[in-house]
Amino acid sequence: MNSYYQSLLQEIHKELDLKDYDKALRMIQTELDLPYVPREELEVLQNYKSECLAHIERPVVHPDLESLIHGSLQEQEKTVALLQSCNLRMMHEEVETLLCSSKLLDETKGELIESLMEQKIEDPYKMKKSGLEITFIPSIIVPSSQDATIQEVRDYFDQWFACENPTFLRFCNRLLDQEVLENRPLDFEDCQALPIAKALVRLVCEAFGQDEDFQTFCKEKNLEEIVEVPLRIERRGENYE
């Protein structure tokens, strides 16, 4: 752990010892809002956030909350952002309404589910996904930091790009994060890592206009016989209802 995060976590821990949970939460959320946080530090920050929220009760996050929940797509997205800084144990009905919304994208619902997971909520929730009604318990979903398949995919990316193309590496990891959110509340523990990694590399190559480079890459890495898995991020916005 580098000196920046050591200092930051010490400061947060000090505020927790002082029981200034609001201040600690602001520090934590500021860091979590950054585009990239290392995996080890991310897990610590999320645990600290759960501890803060367990001591903070905020049953009212907006005077027009009920209207926003049943409002436009933009209003529902705003509501998700508001709820993520709250004690979600007190917002079960509101959260479930958003998870069952036909307007919200799965990625946004995934962000809300991640917040439920961070707070280790043990109550069951229902949601609609791909035309099906799913019931899940947030606390038993495997976080991506503990999901062996996700970590194996990241390891492939590190092996392939960490030294020669760190920019490409960042794009691959960013798309993987989005794929995780799209799939929530499901995890990837029963999936194979290599087909996922290959599909995400192909998607990044397509975004960069490097289709021929992808074919060369597959030959070099002996991936030509690996069958890609369908990515949910390639079907974003489709109507499954």
C-alpha positions as CSV (number, residue, x, y, z in Angstrom):
1,M,0.0,0.0,0.0
2,N,1.5,3.3,-1.0
3,S,2.0,6.2,1.4
4,Y,-1.0,8.2,0.1
5,Y,-3.5,5.5,1.0
6,Q,-1.8,4.7,4.3
7,S,-2.2,8.3,5.3
8,L,-5.8,8.5,4.0
9,L,-6.9,5.4,5.8
10,Q,-5.2,6.5,9.0
11,E,-7.2,9.8,8.8
12,I,-10.4,7.9,8.2
13,H,-9.7,5.5,11.1
14,K,-9.1,8.5,13.4
15,E,-12.5,10.0,12.5
16,L,-14.1,6.6,13.1
17,D,-12.5,6.4,16.5
18,L,-13.9,9.9,17.2
19,K,-17.3,8.6,16.0
20,D,-17.5,11.4,13.5
21,Y,-19.1,9.1,10.9
22,D,-20.3,12.0,8.7
23,K,-16.8,13.4,8.2
24,A,-15.4,9.9,7.7
25,L,-18.1,9.1,5.1
26,R,-17.4,12.3,3.2
27,M,-13.7,11.4,3.0
28,I,-14.4,7.9,1.9
29,Q,-17.0,8.9,-0.7
30,T,-14.6,11.5,-2.2
31,E,-12.1,8.7,-2.8
32,L,-14.6,6.2,-4.1
33,D,-15.8,8.8,-6.6
34,L,-12.4,8.8,-8.3
35,P,-12.1,7.0,-11.6
36,Y,-9.7,4.4,-10.2
37,V,-9.0,3.0,-6.8
38,P,-6.6,0.0,-6.3
39,R,-8.4,-3.2,-5.4
40,E,-6.9,-3.7,-1.9
41,E,-7.7,-0.1,-0.9
42,L,-11.1,-0.2,-2.5
43,E,-12.2,-3.1,-0.3
44,V,-11.0,-1.3,2.8
45,L,-12.8,1.9,1.9
46,Q,-16.0,0.0,1.2
47,N,-15.8,-1.7,4.6
48,Y,-15.3,1.7,6.3
49,K,-18.2,3.0,4.3
50,S,-20.4,0.2,5.6
51,E,-19.3,1.0,9.1
52,C,-20.2,4.6,8.7
53,L,-23.6,4.0,7.2
54,A,-24.4,1.5,10.0
55,H,-24.2,4.5,12.4
56,I,-26.0,7.0,10.3
57,E,-29.7,7.0,9.8
58,R,-31.0,9.2,7.0
59,P,-34.6,8.2,6.3
60,V,-35.2,11.4,4.2
61,V,-32.7,12.1,1.4
62,H,-34.9,14.4,-0.7
63,P,-38.2,16.2,-0.1
64,D,-39.6,14.9,-3.4
65,L,-38.1,11.4,-3.1
66,E,-41.4,9.6,-3.8
67,S,-41.9,11.6,-7.0
68,L,-38.3,11.1,-8.2
69,I,-38.6,7.3,-7.7
70,H,-41.6,7.1,-10.1
71,G,-40.3,9.9,-12.4
72,S,-38.3,10.0,-15.6
73,L,-35.1,8.0,-16.3
74,Q,-33.0,11.0,-15.3
75,E,-35.0,11.4,-12.0
76,Q,-34.6,7.7,-11.2
77,E,-30.9,7.9,-11.9
78,K,-30.7,10.9,-9.5
79,T,-32.5,8.9,-6.9
80,V,-30.0,6.1,-7.1
81,A,-27.2,8.5,-6.6
82,L,-28.9,10.0,-3.5
83,L,-29.7,6.6,-2.0
84,Q,-26.1,5.4,-2.3
85,S,-25.0,7.8,0.5
86,C,-27.8,6.6,2.8
87,N,-28.4,3.7,5.2
88,L,-30.2,1.5,2.7
89,R,-31.6,-0.7,5.5
90,M,-34.2,2.1,6.0
91,M,-35.0,2.3,2.3
92,H,-36.1,-1.2,1.4
93,E,-39.3,-0.3,-0.5
94,E,-37.6,2.6,-2.4
95,V,-34.7,0.5,-3.4
96,E,-36.9,-2.4,-4.6
97,T,-39.1,0.0,-6.6
98,L,-36.0,1.2,-8.5
99,L,-34.7,-2.3,-9.0
100,C,-38.0,-3.2,-10.7
101,S,-38.1,-0.1,-12.9
102,S,-38.3,-0.7,-16.6
103,K,-36.6,2.6,-17.2
104,L,-33.3,2.2,-15.3
105,L,-30.4,0.5,-17.1
106,D,-29.0,-2.7,-15.6
107,E,-25.7,-0.9,-15.0
108,T,-27.4,1.7,-12.8
109,K,-29.3,-1.0,-10.9
110,G,-26.0,-2.8,-10.5
111,E,-24.5,0.3,-8.8
112,L,-27.4,0.3,-6.4
113,I,-26.9,-3.5,-5.7
114,E,-23.2,-2.9,-5.1
115,S,-24.2,-0.3,-2.4
116,L,-26.5,-2.9,-0.8
117,M,-23.6,-5.4,-0.9
118,E,-21.2,-2.9,0.7
119,Q,-23.6,-2.3,3.6
120,K,-23.9,-6.1,4.0
121,I,-27.7,-6.0,4.0
122,E,-29.3,-9.4,4.7
123,D,-32.9,-8.7,3.6
124,P,-34.1,-10.3,0.4
125,Y,-34.9,-8.0,-2.6
126,K,-36.8,-8.6,-5.7
127,M,-35.9,-7.1,-9.1
128,K,-36.7,-7.6,-12.8
129,K,-33.9,-8.6,-15.1
130,S,-34.0,-10.0,-18.6
131,G,-37.8,-10.4,-18.3
132,L,-37.5,-12.5,-15.2
133,E,-38.2,-11.7,-11.5
134,I,-35.1,-12.4,-9.4
135,T,-34.9,-12.6,-5.6
136,F,-31.5,-12.1,-4.0
137,I,-29.8,-11.3,-0.7
138,P,-27.1,-8.6,-1.1
139,S,-24.8,-9.9,1.7
140,I,-24.3,-13.3,0.1
141,I,-23.3,-12.0,-3.4
142,V,-19.6,-12.4,-4.0
143,P,-17.9,-9.0,-4.4
144,S,-15.8,-8.6,-7.5
145,S,-12.7,-8.3,-5.3
146,Q,-13.4,-11.9,-4.0
147,D,-14.7,-13.3,-7.2
148,A,-12.0,-15.8,-8.4
149,T,-13.1,-15.5,-12.1
150,I,-13.0,-11.7,-12.1
151,Q,-9.6,-11.7,-10.5
152,E,-8.4,-14.2,-13.1
153,V,-9.7,-12.0,-15.9
154,R,-7.8,-9.1,-14.4
155,D,-4.7,-11.2,-14.2
156,Y,-4.9,-12.0,-17.9
157,F,-5.2,-8.3,-18.6
158,D,-2.1,-7.6,-16.4
159,Q,-0.1,-10.3,-18.2
160,W,-1.1,-9.1,-21.7
161,F,-1.0,-5.3,-21.3
162,A,0.5,-4.1,-18.0
163,C,4.0,-3.5,-19.4
164,E,3.4,-2.7,-23.0
165,N,0.0,-0.9,-23.1
166,P,-1.2,0.4,-19.7
167,T,-3.9,2.6,-21.5
168,F,-5.4,-0.5,-23.1
169,L,-5.2,-2.2,-19.7
170,R,-7.3,0.6,-18.1
171,F,-9.9,0.3,-20.8
172,C,-10.2,-3.4,-20.4
173,N,-10.6,-3.1,-16.6
174,R,-13.1,-0.4,-17.0
175,L,-15.3,-2.5,-19.3
176,L,-14.9,-5.4,-16.9
177,D,-16.2,-3.2,-14.1
178,Q,-19.2,-2.3,-16.3
179,E,-19.9,-5.9,-17.2
180,V,-19.9,-6.8,-13.5
181,L,-22.5,-4.1,-12.8
182,E,-24.6,-5.2,-15.8
183,N,-24.7,-8.7,-14.4
184,R,-25.7,-7.9,-10.8
185,P,-27.0,-9.5,-8.7
186,L,-25.2,-12.5,-10.4
187,D,-21.6,-13.2,-9.9
188,F,-19.1,-14.9,-12.2
189,E,-17.8,-17.7,-10.0
190,D,-19.3,-20.4,-12.3
191,C,-17.9,-18.7,-15.5
192,Q,-14.6,-19.2,-17.3
193,A,-12.2,-16.3,-17.2
194,L,-10.5,-16.6,-20.6
195,P,-13.6,-16.3,-22.8
196,I,-14.6,-13.2,-20.8
197,A,-11.1,-11.7,-21.1
198,K,-11.0,-12.4,-24.9
199,A,-14.4,-10.8,-25.5
200,L,-13.5,-7.7,-23.6
201,V,-10.2,-7.3,-25.4
202,R,-12.1,-7.6,-28.7
203,L,-14.5,-4.9,-27.6
204,V,-11.7,-2.5,-26.7
205,C,-10.0,-3.2,-30.1
206,E,-13.2,-2.5,-31.9
207,A,-13.6,0.8,-30.0
208,F,-10.1,1.8,-31.1
209,G,-10.6,0.6,-34.7
210,Q,-8.0,-2.2,-34.2
211,D,-9.9,-5.2,-35.6
212,E,-6.8,-6.5,-37.4
213,D,-4.7,-6.0,-34.3
214,F,-7.2,-8.2,-32.4
215,Q,-6.8,-11.0,-34.9
216,T,-3.0,-10.8,-34.5
217,F,-3.3,-10.7,-30.8
218,C,-5.4,-13.9,-30.7
219,K,-2.8,-15.7,-32.8
220,E,0.0,-14.6,-30.6
221,K,-1.8,-15.6,-27.4
222,N,-3.3,-18.9,-28.8
223,L,-6.8,-17.6,-28.3
224,E,-8.2,-18.4,-31.7
225,E,-10.0,-21.5,-30.5
226,I,-11.4,-19.8,-27.4
227,V,-15.1,-19.1,-27.8
228,E,-16.1,-15.7,-26.4
229,V,-19.0,-15.4,-24.0
230,P,-21.8,-13.0,-24.9
231,L,-21.2,-9.7,-23.1
232,R,-24.2,-7.9,-21.5
233,I,-22.5,-4.5,-22.0
234,E,-22.9,-5.1,-25.8
235,R,-26.6,-5.4,-25.3
236,R,-27.1,-2.3,-23.1
237,G,-30.4,-0.6,-23.6
238,E,-32.2,-3.6,-25.1
239,N,-35.7,-4.1,-23.8
240,Y,-36.0,-7.4,-22.0
241,E,-39.4,-6.8,-20.4
